[in-house]
């Protein structure tokens, strides 16, 4: 693998990470490279063991798309398991007549 293919793989991992994360419920992670880490590793493994599809820049298109989706889903599942989204409903209390302040004298 040459440096051009490596840089292409980093860019594709980040681009597909942002794309897949935008389709999943939740939000994109705060750390920029976290979006690319799991898709990059999944693309690396898939290119090593399951290379399939037409090649562009030393990478197989079908393998890259499928591996980036799987990597993003794994990262999303781990993130949701570790930090579940909790929604807090704000409790609105309205004052009753006994809790209202008394009117000032002479009013």
C-alpha positions in Angstrom: 0.0 0.0 0.0 1.4 3.4 -0.9 0.9 6.7 0.9 -1.7 7.8 -1.6 -3.9 4.8 -0.8 -3.4 5.3 2.9 -4.5 8.9 2.7 -7.4 8.0 0.5 -8.5 5.4 3.0 -8.3 7.9 5.9 -10.4 10.4 3.9 -13.0 7.8 2.9 -13.2 6.5 6.4 -13.9 9.9 7.7 -16.4 10.8 5.0 -18.3 7.6 5.3 -18.2 7.8 9.1 -19.9 11.2 9.0 -22.4 10.0 6.4 -23.4 6.8 8.3 -23.5 8.7 11.7 -25.8 11.3 10.2 -28.3 8.5 9.4 -28.1 6.9 12.8 -30.1 8.2 15.8 -27.9 10.1 18.1 -25.2 12.6 17.3 -21.8 12.6 15.8 -19.1 12.1 18.4 -17.4 15.2 19.7 -13.9 14.0 18.8 -13.3 14.4 15.1 -11.1 11.3 14.6 -13.5 9.0 16.6 -15.8 9.3 13.6 -13.0 7.8 11.3 -11.4 5.3 13.7 -13.8 2.4 13.6 -14.6 2.7 9.8 -10.8 2.9 9.1 -10.1 -0.2 11.1 -13.0 -2.0 9.5 -11.9 -1.0 6.0 -8.4 -2.2 6.8 -9.6 -5.6 7.9 -12.0 -5.9 5.0 -9.4 -5.0 2.4 -7.1 -7.6 4.0 -9.5 -10.5 4.1 -12.6 -9.7 2.0 -11.5 -7.6 -1.0 -14.5 -7.5 -3.5 -15.7 -5.1 -6.2 -14.1 -2.7 -8.6 -10.9 -1.0 -7.5 -10.3 2.7 -7.3 -7.0 4.1 -5.8 -6.0 0.6 -4.5 -9.3 0.2 -2.6 -12.3 -2.0 -3.5 -15.5 0.1 -3.7 -18.0 -2.5 -2.4 -15.6 -3.5 0.4 -15.1 0.1 1.5 -18.8 0.9 1.6 -19.8 -2.3 3.5 -16.9 -2.1 5.9 -17.4 1.5 6.8 -21.1 0.8 7.5 -20.2 -2.1 9.8 -17.4 -0.1 11.5 -19.8 2.8 12.2 -22.5 0.5 13.5 -20.0 -1.2 15.9 -18.8 2.2 17.1 -22.4 3.5 17.5 -23.4 0.3 19.4 -20.5 0.6 21.8 -21.1 4.3 22.3 -24.8 3.8 23.0 -24.1 0.9 25.4 -21.5 3.0 27.4 -23.4 6.3 27.3 -27.1 5.8 26.8 -29.1 8.8 26.0 -31.3 9.8 28.9 -34.0 12.3 28.5 -35.1 14.3 31.5 -38.5 15.7 31.5 -38.7 19.0 33.3 -41.4 19.0 35.9 -43.4 22.2 35.7 -45.1 23.1 39.0 -47.6 25.9 39.1 -48.1 27.7 42.4 -51.3 27.1 44.2 -53.4 29.8 45.8 -51.8 29.1 49.2 -48.2 29.5 47.7 -48.8 32.8 46.0 -47.3 35.8 47.8 -49.8 38.0 49.6 -50.8 41.3 48.0 -49.1 44.3 49.5 -51.0 46.5 51.9 -52.9 49.3 50.3 -53.1 47.6 46.9 
